[in-house]
Amino acid sequence: MLDLRFIRENPDAVKRAVQVKGVDLNIDELLQLDRDLVALKQRVESLLTERNANAKLVPKASADERPALIQKGKDLAEDIRALEPQQRAHEEQLKQLLLRVPNIPLDGVPVGKDDSENVELRREGKLPEFDFTPLDQVEILEKQGWADFERVARVSGSRSYLLKGEAVLLEMAILMFALDFLAGRDFTPLSTTALVRPETLVHSGHFPGDEESVYRFADDDLMLAGTVEVPINSLYAGEQLNHTDLPLTFAGLSAAFRREAGSAGRDVRGLIRVHEFRKVEQYVMCRADQAEGLKWFNTLLGNAEGILQALELPYRVIQNCTGDMGAGKVLMYDIETWVPSEEKYRETHSCSYLGDWQARRTGLRYRDGDGKLQYAHTLNNTGIASPRILVPFLENHQQADGTVRIPAALRPYLGGREVIGKPVR
């Protein structure tokens, strides 16, 4: 959410953000509604002032004057009551429009309509060279007996997964490695719930706009979050922290759930796009200072790259264009990891800087060194998400005999194993 005063004073910049981010919103209508609401409030205040002044005259009035003054007071009260529903309706309408106003991208963010216009910044790591015919993720899992897609589909429907045997140990090892890696960089590990109240998705900026992707429990007014960012972002909602409390840096572990509405027919095979997964998410709340925010952005990005480098996975870093960065973000980079069977990079991480856009929605405030209340800046980035990360991991580290090599950094989490699986070819 942007400050309403900022929108009033910078309408052209906000209109530009609406345009380049492809948001369906008329800023002129918003500003007209704002002006109408201001006028309505002034009218109510004027009537209240008049009613109060009239009330003071009643005790001093003569017997002949008093009935007319009393009646006037009743008429003024009725006028005020008649305006109150209109004022509340205007306030709610303005609030809903403000929730849809996008943040202003930083200078230099490429303008584009969708992910086809994202910009590759660099590539890291060496692509594997196989002297055998490599298998894809599903073939590896099935030959090793590490998954049962058919049976789990009978239990949970499509886009479900069930891992078995060493694949389960591998998944847990990767998640634990990521947690340990981030804890070693002073990120506090959190084990959080995916069950959240609807307002937390408003706080994080997923609502309004992303309602179709969320699972709901209507009887309990609860929902299932699609990222650990959602519950963490609301942990300090409405509180007033001290500047000495910042930065807050977390590595949150949780299940995550996405309906994948609108993705029918896309990535239905294997582990790429499933409804339920596990995620370690980096989350930072820092002072309202762009230089500090950008420093943390680079830290989050460096952490994610460090994890991929330790897992010995080749990847590339992408700068997201305006049409693919989401309403609340001022800067966003994706990391895409190489998937040999598809001969392309697949998104595995998203690094986002939101300025105070998210904090204004959530009420994340702190007192600066002068005692003034400020809205914090927030950032987030994937630490690791499974099972998607298993796709490039299994494919890049497969060996000629069908086994999977384990990078040195991960071996302590698998009892020292250098290889998992049995020879199958």
C-alpha positions in Angstrom: 0.0 0.0 0.0 1.3 3.4 -0.9 0.8 6.5 1.3 -2.3 8.3 0.2 -0.4 11.6 0.5 2.3 10.3 -1.9 -0.4 9.3 -4.4 -2.0 12.8 -4.2 1.4 14.5 -4.7 2.8 12.1 -7.3 -0.2 11.0 -9.4 1.9 10.7 -12.7 4.5 8.4 -11.0 1.7 6.2 -9.6 -0.1 6.1 -13.0 3.1 5.0 -14.6 3.5 2.2 -12.1 -0.1 1.1 -12.8 0.7 1.1 -16.6 4.0 -0.8 -16.5 2.8 -3.4 -14.0 -0.4 -4.0 -16.0 -2.7 -3.3 -13.1 -6.4 -2.6 -13.9 -6.9 0.6 -11.8 -7.9 4.1 -12.6 -5.9 6.5 -10.4 -8.0 9.5 -11.5 -11.1 7.7 -10.1 -9.3 7.0 -6.9 -8.2 10.6 -6.4 -11.8 11.8 -7.2 -13.1 9.4 -4.6 -10.5 10.8 -2.2 -11.7 14.4 -2.9 -15.3 13.4 -2.5 -14.5 11.7 0.9 -12.6 14.8 2.1 -15.6 17.0 1.2 -18.0 14.6 2.9 -15.9 14.6 6.1 -15.7 18.4 6.0 -19.5 18.5 5.6 -20.0 16.1 8.6 -17.5 18.2 10.7 -19.3 21.4 9.8 -22.6 19.9 10.9 -21.1 18.6 14.1 -19.7 22.1 14.8 -23.1 23.6 14.1 -24.9 21.1 16.3 -22.5 21.7 19.2 -22.9 25.5 18.9 -26.6 25.1 18.8 -26.6 22.9 21.9 -24.8 25.6 23.8 -27.5 28.0 23.0 -30.4 25.9 24.4 -29.7 26.5 28.1 -29.5 30.2 27.6 -32.5 30.5 25.3 -35.9 31.8 26.3 -38.9 29.6 26.7 -40.1 30.8 23.3 -36.8 30.2 21.5 -35.9 26.8 23.1 -38.3 24.6 21.1 -36.9 25.8 17.7 -33.3 25.3 18.9 -34.1 21.8 20.1 -35.7 20.9 16.8 -32.8 22.3 15.0 -30.5 20.1 17.0 -32.6 17.1 16.1 -32.5 18.1 12.4 -28.8 18.5 12.5 -28.3 15.1 14.2 -30.5 13.5 11.5 -28.5 15.1 8.8 -25.3 13.7 10.4 -26.8 10.2 10.7 -27.8 10.3 7.1 -24.3 11.1 6.0 -22.5 8.5 8.1 -23.4 5.5 6.0 -22.2 7.4 2.9 -19.0 8.3 4.6 -18.3 4.7 5.6 -19.1 3.4 2.1 -16.7 6.0 0.6 -14.0 5.0 3.2 -14.3 1.3 2.4 -14.3 1.9 -1.4 -11.2 4.0 -1.1 -9.5 1.4 1.1 -10.2 -1.3 -1.5 -8.7 0.9 -4.2 -5.7 1.7 -2.2 -5.0 -2.0 -1.6 -4.7 -2.4 -5.4 -2.3 0.5 -6.0 1.1 -1.0 -7.0 4.5 0.1 -5.7 6.8 2.2 -7.8 9.6 0.1 -9.4 13.2 1.3 -8.8 14.9 3.2 -11.6 16.5 0.8 -14.1 13.9 -2.0 -13.7 13.2 -3.3 -17.3 9.7 -2.5 -18.5 7.9 -5.5 -20.0 4.5 -7.1 -20.1 5.4 -10.6 -18.7 8.2 -13.1 -18.0 9.1 -13.3 -21.7 10.7 -9.8 -21.2 12.7 -10.6 -18.1 16.5 -9.9 -18.4 19.2 -12.5 -17.8 22.0 -11.0 -15.7 24.4 -13.9 -15.5 24.9 -17.6 -15.4 26.8 -19.6 -12.8 28.1 -23.1 -12.6 29.0 -25.6 -15.3 26.2 -27.5 -17.1 26.6 -31.3 -16.8 28.0 -33.3 -19.7 26.7 -36.9 -19.8 28.4 -39.8 -21.6 25.2 -41.8 -21.3 21.6 -41.1 -22.1 20.3 -39.1 -19.0 16.9 -39.8 -17.5 14.4 -37.2 -16.4 13.1 -36.6 -12.9 10.2 -39.1 -13.2 12.3 -41.8 -14.8 14.9 -41.5 -12.0 12.3 -41.6 -9.3 10.4 -44.6 -10.8 13.5 -46.7 -11.6 14.7 -46.2 -8.0 11.3 -46.8 -6.5 11.4 -43.4 -4.9 7.9 -42.2 -5.8 4.3 -43.4 -6.3 2.4 -40.9 -8.3 -0.4 -43.2 -9.2 -1.4 -44.2 -5.7 -1.1 -40.7 -4.2 -3.3 -39.4 -7.0 -6.0 -41.8 -5.8 -5.6 -40.3 -2.4 -5.2 -36.6 -3.1 -5.9 -36.0 -6.8 -3.7 -34.6 -9.5 -0.6 -32.5 -8.7 0.2 -34.6 -5.6 3.4 -36.4 -4.9 4.6 -39.1 -2.6 8.3 -39.8 -2.1 9.7 -43.1 -0.7 12.9 -44.4 0.7 16.1 -42.4 0.1 14.2 -39.7 -1.8 12.5 -38.7 1.5 15.8 -38.6 3.3 17.2 -36.5 0.4 14.3 -34.0 0.6 14.7 -33.7 4.4 18.5 -33.4 4.1 18.2 -30.5 1.6 15.7 -28.6 3.8 17.9 -29.1 6.9 21.0 -28.1 5.0 19.2 -24.8 3.9 18.1 -24.1 7.5 21.6 -24.7 8.9 23.1 -22.6 6.1 20.9 -19.6 6.9 21.2 -20.0 10.7 24.9 -19.8 10.2 24.3 -16.4 8.6 22.4 -15.1 11.6 18.9 -15.9 10.2 16.7 -17.1 13.1 15.0 -20.4 12.1 11.2 -20.5 12.5 8.9 -23.5 12.2 5.6 -21.9 11.2 2.0 -22.9 10.4 0.5 -22.6 7.0 -2.9 -22.0 8.5 -3.6 -18.2 8.4 -6.4 -15.8 8.8 -7.6 -14.0 5.6 -6.2 -10.6 6.7 -2.7 -12.0 6.7 -2.9 -12.4 2.9 -4.1 -8.8 2.6 -1.1 -7.8 4.8 1.3 -9.7 2.5 -0.2 -8.2 -0.7 -1.6 -11.5 -2.1 -5.1 -10.2 -1.6 -6.8 -8.6 -3.5 -5.8 -10.3 -6.7 -4.6 -13.8 -5.9 -7.7 -15.2 -4.3 -8.1 -18.1 -6.8 -4.8 -19.7 -5.8 -5.6 -20.1 -2.1 -7.3 -23.0 -0.3 -10.0 -22.0 2.1 -11.7 -23.4 5.2 -15.0 -21.5 5.2 -16.2 -23.0 8.5 -13.1 -21.7 10.4 -12.4 -18.5 8.4 -8.9 -19.8 7.8 -6.8 -20.3 4.7 -3.6 -22.2 3.7 -0.7 -20.0 2.8 1.3 -20.5 -0.4 4.5 -19.2 1.1 6.1 -18.9 4.5 6.3 -15.1 4.0 2.6 -14.8 4.7 2.6 -15.9 8.4 6.0 -14.4 9.2 5.0 -11.0 7.8 2.0 -10.8 10.2 3.9 -11.9 13.4 4.5 -8.3 14.3 1.3 -6.8 12.8 0.3 -3.6 14.6 3.3 -3.6 17.0 5.6 -0.7 17.5 9.2 -1.9 17.6 12.3 0.1 18.4 15.0 0.8 15.8 17.4 -1.2 17.9 15.2 -4.3 17.3 15.9 -4.2 13.6 16.8 -5.8 11.4 14.7 -9.0 12.0 16.0 -11.8 9.9 14.2 -15.2 9.7 14.5 -18.5 8.0 11.0 -19.9 8.1 10.2 -23.5 7.5 6.6 -24.5 6.7 4.4 -26.5 4.4 2.9 -24.4 1.6 -0.2 -24.9 -0.5 -1.3 -23.5 -3.9 -4.4 -24.4 -5.9 -2.4 -23.6 -9.1 -5.6 -22.1 -10.6 -5.0 -21.1 -14.2 -2.2 -23.5 -14.7 -4.2 -26.4 -16.1 -2.1 -28.6 -18.4 1.2 -26.9 -17.4 3.9 -29.0 -15.7 1.6 -31.8 -14.7 4.3 -34.5 -14.8 6.4 -35.2 -11.7 7.5 -32.7 -9.1 7.6 -29.3 -10.9 4.2 -27.9 -10.0 2.4 -29.6 -7.1 -0.4 -28.4 -4.7 1.5 -29.0 -1.5 5.2 -28.5 -0.8 7.8 -27.6 1.8 9.7 -24.3 1.8 12.4 -22.6 3.7 11.9 -18.8 3.2 14.2 -15.9 4.0 12.4 -12.9 5.4 13.9 -9.5 6.5 12.3 -6.5 8.2 14.7 -3.6 8.2 14.8 0.2 8.7 13.1 2.5 6.2 16.2 3.2 4.2 16.6 2.2 0.6 20.4 1.7 0.8 19.9 -0.7 3.7 17.1 -2.4 1.8 19.2 -3.0 -1.2 22.0 -4.3 1.0 19.7 -6.9 2.4 18.4 -7.7 -1.1 21.9 -8.6 -2.2 22.4 -10.6 1.1 19.2 -12.6 0.4 20.3 -13.2 -3.2 23.8 -14.2 -2.0 22.3 -16.7 0.5 20.2 -18.4 -2.2 23.2 -18.6 -4.6 25.3 -20.0 -1.8 22.9 -22.8 -1.2 22.7 -23.7 -4.9 26.5 -23.5 -5.2 26.9 -25.8 -2.2 24.4 -28.2 -3.9 26.6 -27.9 -7.0 23.7 -26.9 -9.2 24.1 -24.6 -12.3 21.8 -21.6 -12.4 21.2 -18.2 -13.8 20.0 -14.9 -12.3 17.2 -13.1 -13.9 15.9 -9.6 -13.4 12.2 -9.5 -13.5 10.5 -6.9 -15.7 7.7 -4.6 -14.4 5.0 -6.9 -15.7 6.3 -10.0 -13.9 7.4 -8.5 -10.6 4.1 -8.3 -8.7 2.2 -5.2 -7.5 4.1 -4.6 -4.3 7.7 -5.1 -5.4 10.2 -2.3 -6.2 12.9 -4.9 -7.3 12.8 -8.6 -8.0 15.3 -11.2 -9.2 14.5 -14.8 -10.0 17.0 -17.6 -9.8 16.5 -20.4 -12.4 18.2 -23.7 -12.0 19.2 -25.9 -14.9 17.0 -28.9 -15.8 18.9 -31.2 -18.2 15.9 -33.1 -19.5 14.2 -29.9 -20.7 17.5 -28.2 -21.7 16.4 -25.0 -19.9 16.5 -23.2 -16.6 13.6 -23.5 -14.2 12.6 -20.9 -11.5 13.6 -22.1 -8.1 14.0 -18.9 -6.1 12.4 -15.4 -6.1 14.1 -12.5 -4.4 11.9 -9.5 -3.6 12.3 -6.0 -2.1 9.0 -4.3 -1.2 10.0 -1.0 0.4 7.3 0.0 3.0 4.4 -1.2 0.7 3.9 -4.4 2.7 4.5 -2.8 6.1 1.8 -0.2 5.6 -0.7 -2.9 5.0 0.5 -4.9 8.0 1.2 -2.1 10.4 4.9 -3.0 10.8 6.3 0.1 12.5 9.2 1.1 14.6 10.5 4.2 16.4 13.6 5.6 14.8 16.5 7.3 16.8 14.4 10.5 17.1 11.4 8.7 18.4 9.4 9.1 15.2 7.2 6.2 14.0 8.3 4.8 10.6 7.1 1.9 8.5 9.7 -0.8 8.1 11.0 -2.1 4.8 10.5 -5.8 4.1 12.2 -8.3 1.8 11.9 -12.0 1.1 13.6 -14.7 -0.9 13.4 -18.5 -1.2 15.9 -20.4 0.8 14.9 -23.7 -0.8 11.6 -25.2 -1.9 10.9 -28.9 -2.2 10.1 -31.0 -4.1 10.8 -28.6 -7.0 14.5 -28.4 -6.2 14.7 -32.2 -6.4 14.1 -32.0 -10.2 17.4 -30.3 -11.0 19.1 -32.0 -8.2 18.3 -35.5 -9.4 18.8 -34.8 -13.0 22.1 -32.9 -12.7 23.7 -35.4 -10.2 22.5 -38.7 -11.9 25.2 -41.2 -12.8 25.5 -43.7 -15.6 24.4 -46.6 -13.5 21.2 -44.8 -12.3 22.5 -43.8 -8.9 22.6 -40.1 -7.8 25.8 -38.5 -6.5 25.6 -36.4 -3.3 27.6 -33.2 -3.2 30.1 -33.0 -0.3 28.1 -30.2 1.6 25.0 -32.5 1.8 26.7 -35.7 2.9 26.7 -35.0 6.6 22.9 -34.8 6.4 22.7 -38.2 4.8 24.9 -40.2 7.1 28.0 -39.5 5.0 26.6 -41.1 1.8 28.4 -40.1 -1.3 25.8 -41.8 -3.5 22.1 -42.8 -3.1 20.1 -45.3 -5.0 21.1 -48.7 -6.5 22.5 -49.4 -9.9 19.5 -49.9 -12.2 21.1 -49.9 -15.7 
